[in-house]
Amino acid sequence: MSLTVKAADAAQFLSLVPRLLGFTPTRSLVLVPMARGRSLGAMRLDLPHEDLVDTVASQAIGMMCRIAEAEALIAVVYTDEAIGSPPGAAFGLGPGGAFGDLPGLPELPDLPGADLIDALDAHAYACGLHLIDALTVASNGWGSHDDPDLPPGGHPLDRLRVHRAAAVALEEAGADALPAGDQASGATLPRVDASSRRAVARALDALSMALEVLCGIPSVAGGARGSAAHGDSAEEPVDQASASARIDPAALEAACELDDLPALFEAALTWHPSAEPMHAAMLGWCLSRPSLRDIALVQWASDATGGDVAMEAQRRWEDGAEYPADLAEVMWGDGARPDAERLQRALALVREVAALVPKAHRPGPLALCGWLSWALGRSSHADRYAAMALAIDRRHGLADIVRSFVRAGHLPDWAFRVG
């Protein structure tokens, strides 16, 4: 749903920035591209170290230039430093920064982040973008870098409250006026109780046994069986006759559902795995296998038809055919813009699965959490999920790809498209 909320001044604008991002930023540079007086979204970057200010400013403006509709931008620096304090004060440094109290230092800027704003302004001008305003939200106040009458200490932070009319409009649209948490919030797995994890481990054991007996499909990472009681120990050879008699009917039914993966992945978007251990087991089993996980990735970034196409492409690739370029583009972020709500449902689902499955089966779901976060423009979250996956399996392919995207500052192409 498109929602228009007017900001009459800089304070009202700053009060709405967290709504644009979905969180309240800290130690960040936020850029808001503008066209015909309307915002086109927002982009957040970590505040750079002083020796990387120009590099980061150049990269940030380069990203703004990729938004074809952008005519101008507003920049906001969020910092722990106080207005009137020397650069580096947040790190316990004095007026001379890392060099101590040196005589003859130039007068300090009124607002922290002045060097970064100057660099942004220069690069924006060179690219034909107008920097409408440059603001800093510090620990003790806020202000504009273009305000010659800025009072000592800046304007009070309590002015940065969403006005009543805007709050009502946001509430009616079902949006949070002030989202909880900062950019790192939400990058952890949901809490699940030990009994739920044990139930999922048992369901995964049963499903793995059913698939091995019926289809001859081996388990992942040395097998799931024994995980409920003994961690991720290697499994013993299966006696087919005796095992057949012990197959859990629920596991048999679940194994049959795996015959139609696109139907399963579509239905899964409505699941609550904590309430149904076999659902968590089915998804944990699939997402631990790259070929099946990639079908889910394409489908959740498109639709059920996309899942059918991805599954057929996977079959052909395994027979020696070339993998379709348009499907590969989805993973690199070069395809059609996914439905954000659909990606968010998938992310919530996979986070829950990752929290429930045994450790050996966790890297696949974690890496997919990373990709889904990256696809939603949450690079900080993506990096954390990828790191969690690599801590378990340091050679995990998708986790390594996601982390390389984040480290290179690569964002999906659809992040730069409007509409």
RODO-2510 file (C-alpha; in nm, 4 decimals, decimal comma):
residues 419
     n   res          X          Y          Z
     1     m     0,0000     0,0000     0,0000
     2     s     0,1325     0,3439    -0,0988
     3     l     0,1174     0,6007     0,1806
     4     t     0,1933     0,9720     0,1551
     5     v     0,2823     1,1609     0,4729
     6     k     0,3861     1,5243     0,4412
     7     a     0,6806     1,6654     0,6386
     8     a     0,6562     2,0397     0,6933
     9     d     1,0136     2,0856     0,8170
    10     a     1,3391     1,9050     0,8920
    11     a     1,2213     1,7857     1,2337
    12     q     0,9120     1,6225     1,0867
    13     f     1,1208     1,4704     0,8097
    14     l     1,3659     1,3198     1,0618
    15     s     1,0756     1,1796     1,2638
    16     l     0,9706     0,9784     0,9561
    17     v     1,3115     0,8419     0,8543
    18     p     1,2795     0,5348     1,0839
    19     r     0,9477     0,4579     0,9134
    20     l     1,1184     0,4694     0,5712
    21     l     1,3821     0,2233     0,6919
    22     g     1,1734     0,0021     0,9181
    23     f     1,4072     0,0637     1,2133
    24     t     1,5736     0,3484     1,4015
    25     p     1,9310     0,3797     1,2696
    26     t     2,2398     0,4209     1,4863
    27     r     2,5975     0,5091     1,3802
    28     s     2,4720     0,5362     1,0255
    29     l     2,4571     0,7438     0,7114
    30     v     2,1074     0,7485     0,5637
    31     l     2,0412     0,8763     0,2129
    32     v     1,6869     0,9536     0,0974
    33     p     1,6553     0,9939    -0,2825
    34     m     1,3902     1,2440    -0,3926
    35     a     1,1878     1,3078    -0,7076
    36     r     0,9383     1,5926    -0,7486
    37     g     0,9405     1,6519    -0,3751
    38     r     0,8655     1,2894    -0,2816
    39     s     1,0960     1,0336    -0,1240
    40     l     1,1794     0,7221    -0,3239
    41     g     1,2842     0,5148    -0,0233
    42     a     1,5965     0,5221     0,1913
    43     m     1,9402     0,3614     0,2014
    44     r     2,1515     0,3088     0,5132
    45     l     2,5306     0,2664     0,5332
    46     d     2,7621     0,2280     0,8304
    47     l     2,9458     0,5470     0,9194
    48     p     3,2904     0,5221     0,7602
    49     h     3,6246     0,5526     0,9330
    50     e     3,7811     0,8931     0,8664
    51     d     4,0240     0,7567     0,6072
    52     l     3,7355     0,6070     0,4054
    53     v     3,5060     0,9097     0,4051
    54     d     3,5601     1,0046     0,0393
    55     t     3,5447     0,6430    -0,0801
    56     v     3,2168     0,5758     0,0981
    57     a     3,0711     0,9084    -0,0177
    58     s     3,1607     0,8244    -0,3774
    59     q     3,0059     0,4766    -0,3521
    60     a     2,6926     0,6098    -0,1834
    61     i     2,6305     0,8742    -0,4496
    62     g     2,7017     0,6117    -0,7156
    63     m     2,4159     0,4068    -0,5719
    64     m     2,1888     0,7113    -0,5773
    65     c     2,2738     0,7627    -0,9446
    66     r     2,1480     0,4130    -1,0219
    67     i     1,7958     0,5254    -0,9263
    68     a     1,6818     0,6644    -1,2600
    69     e     1,4013     0,8743    -1,1112
    70     a     1,6189     1,0408    -0,8438
    71     e     1,6660     1,4137    -0,8921
    72     a     1,8008     1,5045    -0,5500
    73     l     1,8673     1,3603    -0,2073
    74     i     1,8683     1,4328     0,1644
    75     a     2,1531     1,2984     0,3794
    76     v     2,1275     1,2212     0,7507
    77     v     2,4167     1,1279     0,9791
    78     y     2,3284     0,9350     1,2955
    79     t     2,6116     0,9386     1,5488
    80     d     2,6910     0,8742     1,9149
    81     e     2,9021     1,1893     1,9201
    82     a     2,7671     1,5100     2,0696
    83     i     2,7203     1,8367     1,8847
    84     g     3,0190     2,0563     1,9639
    85     s     3,2432     1,7622     2,0584
    86     p     3,5622     1,6903     1,8625
    87     p     3,5730     1,4188     1,5981
    88     g     3,6422     1,0868     1,7659
    89     a     3,4906     1,1931     2,0984
    90     a     3,2632     0,8900     2,0911
    91     f     3,5836     0,6831     2,1080
    92     g     3,7248     0,8749     2,4037
    93     l     3,9586     1,0960     2,1970
    94     g     4,0273     1,4604     2,2856
    95     p     4,0106     1,7716     2,0653
    96     g     4,3178     1,6632     1,8763
    97     g     4,1652     1,3277     1,7948
    98     a     4,4218     1,0501     1,7898
    99     f     4,7043     1,3099     1,8107
   100     g     4,6058     1,4632     2,1451
   101     d     4,5548     1,8292     2,2260
   102     l     4,7627     2,0020     1,9604
   103     p     4,7880     2,3806     1,9447
   104     g     4,6617     2,5715     1,6467
   105     l     4,3800     2,3296     1,5585
   106     p     4,1095     2,4789     1,3353
   107     e     3,7694     2,5534     1,4859
   108     l     3,5646     2,2383     1,5170
   109     p     3,2529     2,1962     1,3014
   110     d     2,9202     2,2565     1,4704
   111     l     2,7849     1,9186     1,3728
   112     p     2,9503     1,5743     1,3661
   113     g     2,9815     1,4252     1,0184
   114     a     3,0751     1,7511     0,8442
   115     d     3,3589     1,5894     0,6426
   116     l     3,1262     1,3155     0,5209
   117     i     2,8578     1,5658     0,4240
   118     d     3,1127     1,7772     0,2344
   119     a     3,2290     1,4697     0,0426
   120     l     2,8713     1,3690    -0,0378
   121     d     2,7914     1,7194    -0,1590
   122     a     3,0942     1,7247    -0,3902
   123     h     3,0181     1,3845    -0,5436
   124     a     2,6461     1,4622    -0,5766
   125     y     2,7237     1,7881    -0,7568
   126     a     2,9579     1,6058    -0,9943
   127     c     2,6783     1,3598    -1,0766
   128     g     2,4105     1,6246    -1,1248
   129     l     2,2226     1,5450    -0,8032
   130     h     2,1124     1,8238    -0,5700
   131     l     2,1780     1,7737    -0,1991
   132     i     1,8597     1,9324    -0,0625
   133     d     1,9595     1,9147     0,3028
   134     a     2,2215     1,7508     0,5210
   135     l     2,1283     1,6698     0,8786
   136     t     2,2940     1,5145     1,1809
   137     v     2,1181     1,3422     1,4689
   138     a     2,3723     1,3386     1,7534
   139     s     2,3615     1,2170     2,1116
   140     n     2,2581     1,5565     2,2507
   141     g     2,0624     1,7185     1,9693
   142     w     2,0130     1,7504     1,5960
   143     g     2,0587     2,0104     1,3278
   144     s     2,1144     2,0962     0,9654
   145     h     2,4610     2,1526     0,8230
   146     d     2,3083     2,4382     0,6241
   147     d     2,1638     2,6185     0,9273
   148     p     2,3738     2,9285     1,0102
   149     d     2,1668     2,9911     1,3244
   150     l     2,2029     2,6481     1,4779
   151     p     2,1981     2,6902     1,8572
   152     p     2,4811     2,5476     2,0706
   153     g     2,4096     2,1791     2,1216
   154     g     2,1648     2,1781     1,8310
   155     h     1,7893     2,1450     1,8484
   156     p     1,6398     1,9223     2,1204
   157     l     1,5859     1,5575     2,0291
   158     d     1,2330     1,5569     2,1689
   159     r     1,1275     1,7582     1,8621
   160     l     1,1822     1,4463     1,6504
   161     r     0,8453     1,2968     1,7329
   162     v     0,5935     1,1943     1,4690
   163     h     0,3206     1,4594     1,4629
   164     r    -0,0318     1,3553     1,5465
   165     a    -0,1670     1,3805     1,1895
   166     a     0,1197     1,1685     1,0552
   167     a     0,0848     0,9177     1,3396
   168     v    -0,2878     0,8781     1,2654
   169     a    -0,2198     0,8264     0,8939
   170     l     0,0471     0,5662     0,9683
   171     e    -0,1781     0,3884     1,2176
   172     e    -0,4664     0,3762     0,9687
   173     a    -0,2288     0,2252     0,7124
   174     g    -0,1150    -0,0377     0,9638
   175     a     0,2390     0,1035     0,9821
   176     d     0,4523     0,1702     1,2884
   177     a     0,5184     0,5380     1,3537
   178     l     0,8405     0,4450     1,5359
   179     p     0,9710     0,0973     1,4486
   180     a     1,1408    -0,0838     1,7348
   181     g     1,5127    -0,1606     1,7309
   182     d     1,8047    -0,0480     1,5169
   183     q     1,9628    -0,1913     1,2026
   184     a     2,0964    -0,4938     1,3925
   185     s     1,7623    -0,5841     1,5513
   186     g     1,5874    -0,8883     1,4098
   187     a     1,9068    -1,0560     1,2871
   188     t     1,8826    -1,3302     1,5459
   189     l     1,6803    -1,6490     1,5350
   190     p     1,3511    -1,6632     1,7240
   191     r     1,3565    -1,8377     2,0591
   192     v     1,2131    -2,1887     2,0614
   193     d     1,1918    -2,4223     2,3568
   194     a     1,3985    -2,7376     2,3907
   195     s     1,0961    -2,9662     2,3623
   196     s     1,0116    -2,8176     2,0196
   197     r     1,3676    -2,8711     1,8987
   198     r     1,3616    -3,2324     2,0196
   199     a     1,0296    -3,2917     1,8443
   200     v     1,1687    -3,1535     1,5175
   201     a     1,4843    -3,3646     1,5524
   202     r     1,2711    -3,6764     1,5942
   203     a     1,0570    -3,5794     1,2945
   204     l     1,3695    -3,5211     1,0868
   205     d     1,5057    -3,8603     1,1933
   206     a     1,1805    -4,0264     1,0879
   207     l     1,1644    -3,8405     0,7565
   208     s     1,5277    -3,9180     0,6757
   209     m     1,4723    -4,2870     0,7498
   210     a     1,1581    -4,2961     0,5357
   211     l     1,3347    -4,1345     0,2403
   212     e     1,6397    -4,3575     0,2732
   213     v     1,4361    -4,6764     0,2927
   214     l     1,1840    -4,5851     0,0239
   215     c     1,4014    -4,3851    -0,2162
   216     g     1,7606    -4,4615    -0,1187
   217     i     1,8256    -4,0914    -0,0466
   218     p     2,1116    -4,0462     0,2043
   219     s     2,0939    -3,8001     0,4913
   220     v     2,2872    -3,4715     0,5026
   221     a     2,6017    -3,4097     0,7115
   222     g     2,6416    -3,7638     0,8310
   223     g     2,2701    -3,8180     0,8852
   224     a     2,0027    -3,6812     1,1053
   225     r     1,9241    -3,9986     1,2912
   226     g     2,0494    -3,9938     1,6448
   227     s     2,0291    -3,6130     1,6515
   228     a     1,7468    -3,6134     1,9025
   229     a     1,9594    -3,7907     2,1593
   230     h     2,3209    -3,7736     2,0503
   231     g     2,3776    -3,4546     1,8483
   232     d     2,4993    -3,5004     1,4909
   233     s     2,6577    -3,8412     1,5103
   234     a     2,7180    -4,0574     1,2058
   235     e     2,4410    -4,3046     1,1337
   236     e     2,4648    -4,6815     1,1185
   237     p     2,3768    -4,8760     0,8020
   238     v     2,0032    -4,9336     0,7698
   239     d     1,8531    -5,2810     0,7725
   240     q     1,5907    -5,2312     0,5015
   241     a     1,3458    -5,4974     0,6190
   242     s     1,3419    -5,3959     0,9835
   243     a     1,3442    -5,0255     0,9014
   244     s     1,0429    -5,0593     0,6710
   245     a     0,8398    -5,1913     0,9594
   246     r     0,9389    -4,8919     1,1735
   247     i     0,8587    -4,6078     0,9318
   248     d     0,6459    -4,3421     1,0958
   249     p     0,3199    -4,3004     0,8974
   250     a     0,3515    -3,9195     0,9292
   251     a     0,7024    -3,9399     0,7837
   252     l     0,5742    -4,1553     0,4980
   253     e     0,3057    -3,8984     0,4197
   254     a     0,5619    -3,6176     0,4366
   255     a     0,7965    -3,8063     0,2040
   256     c     0,5158    -3,8319    -0,0503
   257     e     0,4544    -3,4567    -0,0302
   258     l     0,8137    -3,3986    -0,1416
   259     d     0,7111    -3,5288    -0,4859
   260     d     0,5630    -3,1848    -0,5608
   261     l     0,8115    -2,9336    -0,4244
   262     p     0,6531    -2,6182    -0,5727
   263     a     0,3199    -2,7080    -0,4084
   264     l     0,5006    -2,7739    -0,0794
   265     f     0,7012    -2,4498    -0,0893
   266     e     0,3870    -2,2488    -0,1709
   267     a     0,1869    -2,4054     0,1104
   268     a     0,4819    -2,3532     0,3472
   269     l     0,4348    -1,9750     0,3332
   270     t     0,1289    -2,0245     0,5549
   271     w     0,2940    -2,2729     0,7944
   272     h     0,3962    -2,2257     1,1572
   273     p     0,6714    -2,4883     1,1957
   274     s     0,6862    -2,4682     1,5747
   275     a     0,3311    -2,6008     1,5863
   276     e     0,3977    -2,8880     1,3449
   277     p     0,7395    -3,0583     1,3831
   278     m     0,7076    -3,2528     1,0573
   279     h     0,6656    -2,9278     0,8616
   280     a     0,9904    -2,7990     1,0115
   281     a     1,1565    -3,1314     0,9321
   282     m     1,0409    -3,1246     0,5690
   283     l     1,1720    -2,7739     0,5138
   284     g     1,4937    -2,8420     0,7063
   285     w     1,5536    -3,1484     0,4893
   286     c     1,4912    -2,9553     0,1654
   287     l     1,6864    -2,6425     0,2540
   288     s     1,9905    -2,8511     0,3481
   289     r     2,0176    -2,9575    -0,0169
   290     p     2,1369    -2,6799    -0,2507
   291     s     1,9397    -2,7965    -0,5551
   292     l     1,6106    -2,8015    -0,3607
   293     r     1,6918    -2,4852    -0,1652
   294     d     1,7489    -2,2950    -0,4888
   295     i     1,4038    -2,3981    -0,6137
   296     a     1,2575    -2,2494    -0,2960
   297     l     1,4673    -1,9342    -0,3404
   298     v     1,3439    -1,8751    -0,6951
   299     q     0,9831    -1,9587    -0,6062
   300     w     0,9660    -1,7337    -0,3012
   301     a     1,1229    -1,4532    -0,5064
   302     s     0,8614    -1,5038    -0,7813
   303     d     0,5572    -1,7327    -0,7552
   304     a     0,4443    -2,0956    -0,7781
   305     t     0,4945    -2,0954    -1,1552
   306     g     0,8499    -1,9756    -1,0990
   307     g     0,8990    -2,2759    -0,8716
   308     d     0,7784    -2,5132    -1,1435
   309     v     1,0181    -2,3530    -1,3927
   310     a     1,3056    -2,3678    -1,1446
   311     m     1,2440    -2,7358    -1,0678
   312     e     1,2370    -2,8278    -1,4357
   313     a     1,5528    -2,6241    -1,4951
   314     q     1,7222    -2,8066    -1,2084
   315     r     1,6317    -3,1443    -1,3594
   316     r     1,7663    -3,0407    -1,6989
   317     w     2,0851    -2,9023    -1,5442
   318     e     2,1459    -3,2330    -1,3661
   319     d     2,1134    -3,4001    -1,7084
   320     g     2,3810    -3,1715    -1,8511
   321     a     2,1790    -2,8791    -1,9879
   322     e     2,2790    -2,5179    -1,9216
   323     y     2,1009    -2,3484    -1,6303
   324     p     1,8742    -2,0677    -1,7613
   325     a     2,0293    -1,7235    -1,7278
   326     d     1,7025    -1,5610    -1,6200
   327     l     1,6780    -1,7933    -1,3189
   328     a     2,0420    -1,7352    -1,2257
   329     e     1,9705    -1,3609    -1,2397
   330     v     1,7270    -1,3987    -0,9523
   331     m     2,0038    -1,5083    -0,7166
   332     w     2,2296    -1,2204    -0,8257
   333     g     1,9476    -0,9679    -0,7789
   334     d     1,9126    -0,8845    -1,1477
   335     g     1,5663    -1,0271    -1,2143
   336     a     1,2176    -0,8856    -1,1702
   337     r     1,1459    -0,7136    -0,8402
   338     p     1,0110    -0,9705    -0,5907
   339     d     0,7026    -0,9076    -0,3788
   340     a     0,8476    -0,7726    -0,0528
   341     e     0,5627    -0,9112     0,1575
   342     r     0,6190    -1,2561     0,0069
   343     l     0,9911    -1,2370     0,0854
   344     q     0,9131    -1,1286     0,4415
   345     r     0,6799    -1,4270     0,4900
   346     a     0,9493    -1,6578     0,3564
   347     l     1,2096    -1,5017     0,5850
   348     a     0,9896    -1,5443     0,8936
   349     l     0,9294    -1,9061     0,7968
   350     v     1,2946    -1,9925     0,7339
   351     r     1,4137    -1,8158     1,0510
   352     e     1,1798    -2,0388     1,2499
   353     v     1,3023    -2,3496     1,0691
   354     a     1,6652    -2,2554     1,1345
   355     a     1,5890    -2,2164     1,5042
   356     l     1,4210    -2,5570     1,5224
   357     v     1,6415    -2,7956     1,3222
   358     p     1,9557    -2,9688     1,4570
   359     k     2,2851    -2,7826     1,4104
   360     a     2,4047    -2,9945     1,1169
   361     h     2,0953    -2,8944     0,9175
   362     r     2,1087    -2,5259     1,0118
   363     p     2,3549    -2,3758     0,7545
   364     g     2,1124    -2,4107     0,4615
   365     p     1,8233    -2,2286     0,6294
   366     l     2,0618    -1,9688     0,7754
   367     a     2,2166    -1,8970     0,4349
   368     l     1,8700    -1,8615     0,2840
   369     c     1,7796    -1,6202     0,5671
   370     g     2,0849    -1,4241     0,4571
   371     w     1,9773    -1,4157     0,0925
   372     l     1,6187    -1,3204     0,1751
   373     s     1,7444    -1,0399     0,4017
   374     w     1,9768    -0,9183     0,1271
   375     a     1,6929    -0,9295    -0,1255
   376     l     1,4881    -0,7112     0,1113
   377     g     1,7725    -0,4585     0,1346
   378     r     1,8825    -0,5593     0,4856
   379     s     2,2532    -0,6137     0,4245
   380     s     2,3465    -0,5952     0,7930
   381     h     2,1077    -0,8803     0,8680
   382     a     2,2238    -1,0749     0,5630
   383     d     2,5857    -1,0590     0,6758
   384     r     2,4984    -1,1827     1,0222
   385     y     2,2958    -1,4807     0,8991
   386     a     2,5696    -1,5728     0,6519
   387     a     2,8296    -1,5538     0,9294
   388     m     2,6171    -1,7846     1,1467
   389     a     2,5984    -2,0378     0,8624
   390     l     2,9727    -2,0198     0,7939
   391     a     3,0481    -2,0684     1,1634
   392     i     2,8902    -2,4134     1,1286
   393     d     3,0020    -2,4922     0,7720
   394     r     3,2901    -2,2683     0,6637
   395     r     3,2562    -2,3844     0,3009
   396     h     2,8846    -2,3272     0,2616
   397     g     2,8354    -2,1949    -0,0908
   398     l     2,5280    -1,9727    -0,0589
   399     a     2,6439    -1,8259     0,2719
   400     d     2,9771    -1,7378     0,1115
   401     i     2,8002    -1,5766    -0,1859
   402     v     2,5756    -1,3668     0,0392
   403     r     2,8705    -1,2511     0,2466
   404     s     3,0658    -1,1561    -0,0654
   405     f     2,7665    -0,9495    -0,1826
   406     v     2,7610    -0,7601     0,1461
   407     r     3,1373    -0,7079     0,1665
   408     a     3,1435    -0,5741    -0,1908
   409     g     2,8496    -0,3405    -0,1257
   410     h     2,6524    -0,5209    -0,3967
   411     l     2,2763    -0,4634    -0,3719
   412     p     2,0024    -0,6229    -0,5822
   413     d     1,9292    -0,4259    -0,8965
   414     w     1,5613    -0,4091    -0,8000
   415     a     1,6599    -0,1968    -0,4987
   416     f     1,7275     0,0867    -0,7445
   417     r     1,3989     0,0615    -0,9334
   418     v     1,0938     0,2645    -0,8385
   419     g     0,7453     0,1210    -0,8683
***
